Amino acid sequence: MTNTITDLNTILDEADCLVDEAELNAALDKMATQITADLADKLPLVLCVMNGGLVPTAALIQRLNFPLELDYIHATRYGMETEGSVSLNWLCYPQTSLKDRHILVVDDIFDQGHTLQAINKWLEEQETTSVYTATVINKLHDRKTDMTPDYIGTDVADRFLFGYGMDYKGFFRNLKGIYAIKNS
């Protein structure tokens, strides 16, 4: 199926807004307060998980008023989902040295947690001092790994989500809210 502007606008028009811009801002403010308490004196390296983490990382680091460095990673399980698999397709490793660093990994959503858990494990193997994880969205269901992000913005229902970094067929990452496909 092709994605026409009409089809995409219909998806958005019929979608349910689960978290609006004001709620996202409050969640990000809460996360920034927690992160500041833990990392303000540690010169952390913030790693954005591409592509979904781009929007939340930008919004979050604007709230962190202390010295930090920024880099990104691009690792995905999409197209590699097999039962019990935690292997990642690494598209880009961080360019900044990780050794003896305090790391904050920021992603858009904590769904099942396989990707974030595998990234976390890999980072711990790089002789980092500490690794913290943050996601703006935590999807509520019982199919999770045994890890939990250190910082979570807000919980949402187990539906097909898009907006604020999350996409629908590559579109809508730019929306200032979290939306769910109608009847998902």
C-alpha positions as CSV (number, residue, x, y, z in Angstrom):
1,M,0.0,0.0,0.0
2,T,1.2,3.5,-0.8
3,N,1.0,6.2,1.7
4,T,-0.9,9.1,0.1
5,I,-1.3,12.4,1.9
6,T,-5.0,11.6,2.1
7,D,-4.4,8.1,3.7
8,L,-2.0,9.6,6.2
9,N,-4.3,12.5,7.1
10,T,-7.1,10.1,7.6
11,I,-5.0,8.0,10.0
12,L,-4.1,11.1,12.0
13,D,-7.7,12.5,12.0
14,E,-9.1,9.2,13.3
15,A,-6.3,8.6,15.9
16,D,-6.8,8.9,19.6
17,C,-4.4,11.4,21.3
18,L,-3.3,9.6,24.4
19,V,-0.7,12.1,25.6
20,D,-0.9,15.7,24.6
21,E,1.9,18.3,24.4
22,A,1.3,19.7,27.9
23,E,1.4,16.2,29.4
24,L,4.6,15.4,27.5
25,N,6.2,18.6,28.8
26,A,5.3,17.7,32.4
27,A,6.7,14.3,31.9
28,L,9.9,15.7,30.4
29,D,10.2,18.2,33.3
30,K,9.9,15.4,35.8
31,M,12.5,13.3,34.0
32,A,14.9,16.3,33.8
33,T,14.6,16.9,37.5
34,Q,15.4,13.3,38.3
35,I,18.3,13.1,35.8
36,T,19.8,16.4,37.1
37,A,19.8,15.0,40.6
38,D,21.7,11.9,39.4
39,L,24.0,13.2,36.7
40,A,24.6,17.0,37.0
41,D,28.0,16.5,38.6
42,K,29.1,13.6,36.3
43,L,29.8,15.2,32.9
44,P,27.6,12.5,31.2
45,L,27.5,11.5,27.6
46,V,23.9,11.4,26.4
47,L,23.3,8.9,23.6
48,C,20.2,9.4,21.5
49,V,18.8,6.1,20.0
50,M,18.0,7.0,16.4
51,N,15.5,7.5,14.9
52,G,12.8,7.4,17.5
53,G,14.9,9.0,20.2
54,L,15.7,12.2,18.2
55,V,12.6,14.3,19.2
56,P,12.6,13.2,22.9
57,T,16.4,13.6,23.3
58,A,16.3,17.1,21.9
59,A,13.4,18.1,24.2
60,L,15.0,16.5,27.3
61,I,18.6,17.9,26.9
62,Q,17.1,21.4,26.6
63,R,15.9,20.9,30.2
64,L,19.3,19.7,31.5
65,N,21.2,22.8,32.6
66,F,24.6,21.2,33.3
67,P,27.6,20.2,31.1
68,L,27.0,17.1,29.0
69,E,28.1,15.7,25.7
70,L,25.8,14.4,23.0
71,D,26.2,11.5,20.6
72,Y,24.0,9.0,19.0
73,I,23.6,5.3,18.3
74,H,21.5,3.6,15.6
75,A,20.7,0.1,16.5
76,T,17.5,-1.7,15.7
77,R,15.7,-5.0,16.0
78,Y,13.1,-4.1,13.3
79,G,13.1,-6.9,10.7
80,M,15.1,-9.1,13.1
81,E,12.3,-10.1,15.5
82,T,12.6,-13.7,16.4
83,E,11.3,-15.3,19.6
84,G,13.8,-14.6,22.4
85,S,16.2,-12.7,20.1
86,V,18.1,-9.8,21.5
87,S,20.5,-9.4,18.5
88,L,20.7,-5.9,17.1
89,N,21.4,-4.5,13.7
90,W,24.0,-1.8,14.5
91,L,23.8,0.9,11.9
92,C,26.0,3.4,13.8
93,Y,28.1,3.2,16.9
94,P,28.9,6.2,19.1
95,Q,31.8,8.2,17.9
96,T,32.7,9.5,21.4
97,S,34.9,7.5,23.7
98,L,32.8,5.5,26.2
99,K,35.5,4.3,28.5
100,D,35.1,5.6,32.1
101,R,32.0,7.7,31.2
102,H,28.6,8.1,32.8
103,I,26.2,7.3,29.9
104,L,22.5,8.3,29.6
105,V,20.7,6.5,26.8
106,V,17.5,8.2,25.6
107,D,14.9,6.5,23.5
108,D,11.3,7.2,22.6
109,I,9.5,4.2,24.0
110,F,10.0,1.3,26.3
111,D,7.8,-1.4,24.7
112,Q,9.2,-4.9,25.3
113,G,12.6,-3.6,26.1
114,H,14.8,-5.9,24.0
115,T,16.5,-3.1,22.1
116,L,17.2,-1.0,25.1
117,Q,18.4,-4.0,27.1
118,A,20.8,-5.0,24.4
119,I,22.1,-1.5,24.0
120,N,22.6,-1.3,27.8
121,K,24.5,-4.6,27.9
122,W,26.7,-3.5,25.0
123,L,27.5,-0.2,26.7
124,E,28.4,-1.9,30.0
125,E,30.9,-4.1,28.0
126,Q,32.6,-0.9,26.8
127,E,34.2,-0.1,30.2
128,T,31.7,2.7,31.0
129,T,31.4,3.9,34.6
130,S,27.6,3.8,34.6
131,V,24.8,3.5,32.2
132,Y,21.4,5.1,32.8
133,T,18.4,4.7,30.5
134,A,15.4,7.0,29.8
135,T,12.3,6.7,27.7
136,V,9.5,9.2,27.5
137,I,6.9,6.5,27.0
138,N,6.4,3.2,28.8
139,K,3.9,0.9,27.1
140,L,1.8,-1.0,29.6
141,H,1.7,-4.8,29.0
142,D,3.2,-8.0,30.4
143,R,5.6,-8.8,27.6
144,K,8.6,-6.9,29.0
145,T,12.2,-7.9,29.5
146,D,13.5,-8.0,33.0
147,M,15.0,-4.5,32.8
148,T,13.2,-1.2,33.5
149,P,14.5,2.2,32.3
150,D,15.9,4.5,35.1
151,Y,13.7,7.4,34.0
152,I,10.2,7.0,32.5
153,G,8.1,10.0,31.4
154,T,4.6,8.5,31.3
155,D,2.7,5.2,30.9
156,V,0.4,4.5,27.9
157,A,-1.9,1.8,26.9
158,D,-0.8,-1.2,24.8
159,R,-1.8,0.2,21.4
160,F,-0.1,1.0,18.1
161,L,1.5,4.4,18.9
162,F,3.0,7.2,16.8
163,G,4.2,10.8,17.3
164,Y,6.9,12.4,19.4
165,G,9.6,10.3,17.8
166,M,7.5,7.2,17.1
167,D,6.5,6.6,13.5
168,Y,3.6,5.3,11.5
169,K,5.1,3.8,8.4
170,G,7.9,6.3,8.6
171,F,5.7,9.3,9.1
172,F,4.5,11.4,12.1
173,R,7.6,11.3,14.2
174,N,7.3,15.1,14.4
175,L,3.9,15.3,16.2
176,K,3.8,17.0,19.6
177,G,1.7,14.3,21.1
178,I,1.4,10.6,21.4
179,Y,-1.3,9.1,19.3
180,A,-2.8,5.6,18.9
181,I,-4.2,4.2,15.7
182,K,-8.0,3.9,15.9
183,N,-9.1,0.6,17.3
184,S,-5.6,-0.6,17.9
